Amino acid sequence: MNNNIVINSTNINNTTSNESSTTSNEILVLYYSKDGSTKKLANLIARGINSIPSITARIRTVPNVSAVCEQIAPTIPDEGAPYATHKDLRECIGLALGSPVRFGNMSSSVKYFLDGTTDEWLAGSLVGKPASVFTSSASLHGGQEACLLSMIIPLLHHGMVIVGIPYTESALMNTTSGGTPYGVTHWAGINNENEISDNEKQLAIAQGKLLATTALNLWRSNQQ
């Protein structure tokens, strides 16, 4: 089944700004993955999130974007994580956002989803919530850090608190593949032949743990 979505479709913009805000102790792990590498990082980050008591990961993806007007994706994918809605953003207490590198930028699928969050921006739905970013690329110097920064920019416009990876994580100094202080990365290889390295795995799980701990602390302080 074709998983493309027309650019002016409303399939993933089906919520309104007057619906409920944060309602759960969940962190949204939102990603787009064409060949599976970014999905692997998402699952590892979710593992780190789920290791923190009282908090869980809500894994979601976004459909592929196509310029062909006839191609419209189903509202539910054939397999894997469900498609994200803007309600997922509002309900969760934090966000981990991932995309493969596209010429040093985030993928069009992720950008399309973010470009539709005007209602959340106007309402301040994401202000003060922590967020982190992650990516994968075919080449070692394929624009990983530039891609991470491209995702951070709109999150800052939403007033989110960016959580990176501190150098107290030893894998950040030892890695010979992916891994940055801006967020975990993976060097997938031209043919997607590289498995997640031990250092990349360690960093992804650590990033999930730090994001979850930060989100939980912020959420609890706001309940007082």
Secondary structure, 3 states (H helix, E strand, C coil): CCCEEECCCCCCCCCCCCCCCCCCCEEEEEECCCCCHHHHHHHHHHHHHHCCCCCEEEEEECCEEECCCCCCCCCCCCCCCCECCHHHHHHCCEEEEEEECECCECCHHHHHHHHCCHHHHHHCCCCCCEEEEEEEECCCCCCHHHHHHHHHHHHHHCCCEECCCCCCCCHHHHCCCCCECCECEEECCCCCCCCCCHHHHHHHHHHHHHHHHHHHHHHHHHHC
